[in-house]
Amino acid sequence: MVRPSTESLAFDALSDGVRRQILAILSEHGECTVSEITERIDSVGRTTVSSHLRVLRTSGVVQERKVGRYRYVRLDADGSVREALDFLQRIMTQAADELSASASTAEPRDAFEEKLAVG
């Protein structure tokens, strides 16, 4: 059985709107209890929020700690999201380099238009 890469797990976790909403809450408020997260999400109930948190936790996007009967959730900055961001940064850097290279070899717009008019 082939295990998905951690960056794939992060992209899968980020593909859902409710999970992105949870991440936005954690980004804005820092560590929150599950109840605090549930109070801020109107579109789904507590059970669904818990299911989404489980996906985020198992994919390495968030970390959870228990204190008594409360579960506290926070972003895992060193988790799978880091690898996904590194992947995206490599792609964006490569694309920018290719655009820069093609722009430096392209003819100026006026010369191109002049050839069209003559040709």
N, C-alpha and C positions, 0 to 999 in steps of 0.2 A: 504494500500500500504506500503510495507516494503522499508525503505530508506537504501541505501547502506552505510556501515561504511565509515568513512573518510579515513581509510587506503585502503579500496577497491577503493575509488575514486582516490587516489594517484597512485595505481598500474595500474588502467585503463588509467590514464593520462600518465604514463610512458611507456605504451605499444607501443606507436607509435614512429617511428624513427625521424620524423620531430619534434615532441614535445621534444624528448631527445636532439635533436640538439639545439633547442631553449634554453633548460635548460643549456646546455653546454656553450652557448653564454653568458647567464646571469651569470653563475658561473664565467666565465673568465673576463667579462667586468663590472659586477655589473649592476646597473640600466641602462636600455637602452630604447630609444624610439622604437615604433613599426617600424618606418622607418629604424633605425639602425639594428634591428633584421632582417628585410626583406632584407637589403643589404647584409647580411652575409649568407643568405640561397639561394642557386642557384636552388635547386630542385623543389621549388614551388613558386607561386606568392604571392603578398601581401594579396589577399583575403583569400587564404588558410592559410597563416601565422596568419591572424587575427582570423580565425576559430579555429586554434590550440591554440592560446592564450586564447580564450574564454573558451575552455575546461580546460586549465591549471588554469585559474582564478576561474571558478566555482567549480573545484575540490579542491581548496585551496592550490595549489602548488605555484602559483605566486600571487602577489598583483599588482594592477594597480592604478595609480593616474593620474589625468588630470591637465595639466597646459596650459591654453589657448587652442590652437588647437592640442596640443601634448599629447599623452598618454605615460606615462613612466611605464615600467614593471620591477619588481624585484622579486627575489626568496622570498618566504615566509617561512623562516626557522622554524617558529613555527606552520605552517599549517599542512595539512594532510601528508606531506612527513615525518614529525617528527614521526607521529604514524606508518607509514609504516617502517621507519628505526628501531623504537623500536620493532616492530613485527619481522623484520628480525634478529635483534640482539638477541631476545629471542630464536628464532629457531636455530641460529648458536651456541649460548651458550649451548643449550640443546644437540645439535648434538655433540659438542666438549666434553661435559660431558659424553655422552654415549660412544663415541669412547675411551675416557680415561678409563672408567670403563671396557669396553670390552678388552682393551689392557692389563689391569692389571690382568685380570682373564684368559687370553689366555696362552697356554703353549708356552714356547720358541720354536722357529722354529727348532732348532736342535733336541729337544726331539720329536717333531711331525714327522720329517723326519725319525728318528730312529724307531719309532713305525711303520711307513709305510714299512720300509725295513724288519722288523721282521715279520710283520703281514700278 
